[in-house]
Amino acid sequence: MTILYFLICLLLITLGALTKSFNYAQFLVLPIGLIAVLFQKFIHQEKIKELGFKKCSLKQAGKAFIYPLVIIFIIFLLDFIFHFVERISLSGVKNPFSKGEAGVNLQTLILIMAISAFFTFIASLITEELAFRGYLITRLSKLGRMKALLYSSVLFGIWHIPPSILLLGSGVTRTAIYAVNIFLLGILFSYLFLESRSLIPSSIFHGVWNALEYTLFGYGNSQGVILGNSRILFDPEEGLVGTFVLLVFSIVVTWKIKKKHEK
């Protein structure tokens, strides 16, 4: 059933990517959370609450908020030190609060990221986090915490390959780096889920991460605030600097999980 569920998710995102429309792709991804709930209730006949619909501590929520801020800052700092970024420009950012106006000020940029983080938090909680952390980790937990974390994260990385190739038109190298980085992000999301058994922390991380990544660095072929020569170098999700930083953090959290499990 676990493999069947993942194949359904993979089919939906592939169909969405084939439309060549980001909006249509998002629409086709929406049901994956609902399907997870239906599988949990009617196939596994277990409580839906066990998928992660529970409260988390303030400390866990705070950690989930701070982690992406720190990681993105470190990536930007390394990009700056090694001259992978050319300049920072607010002129290319569309202002959603003023139709037709190009460019934003710092206050508006922060507001845009805050709104984006909130809506992504909601969207990821009922789709990707519910699917890959709530459902898949719960189903794979019988194999052990570490295997559940790694396998679900591998599937998370694979799941992002169709939109990279079909929707964004990325080449082999860029797609490979993207898949690896998403796998590493999956480890961080999974760590927060395993620590709290709640979807809230991983969804907070997901929301803040996407807001910072897409607004500051851009998404796919779209321009962000930070401009550089090559996305496969400077970008947090599609770049090698992102790979390095995410790998370090992933090693740290997996060590923490393993150490806690051995106690």
Sequence and secondary structure as in RCSB ss.txt:
>XXXX:A:sequence
MTILYFLICLLLITLGALTKSFNYAQFLVLPIGLIAVLFQKFIHQEKIKELGFKKCSLKQAGKAFIYPLVIIFII
FLLDFIFHFVERISLSGVKNPFSKGEAGVNLQTLILIMAISAFFTFIASLITEELAFRGYLITRLSKLGRMKALL
YSSVLFGIWHIPPSILLLGSGVTRTAIYAVNIFLLGILFSYLFLESRSLIPSSIFHGVWNALEYTLFGYGNSQGV
ILGNSRILFDPEEGLVGTFVLLVFSIVVTWKIKKKHEK
>XXXX:A:secstr
 HHHHHHHHHHHHHHHHHTT HHHHHHHHTHHHHHHHHIIIIIS   GGGGT S   HHHHHHHHHHHHHHHHHH
HHHHHHTT EEEE STTSB TTSTT B   HHHHHHHHHHHHHHHHHHHHHTHIIIIIIIHHHHHGGG HHHHHH
HHHHHHHHHTHHIIIIIS   HHHHHHHHHHHHHHHHHHHHHHHHHS HHHHHHHHHHHHHHIIIII STTS  S
EEES HHHH TTTSHHHHHHHHHHHHHHHHHHHHHHH 
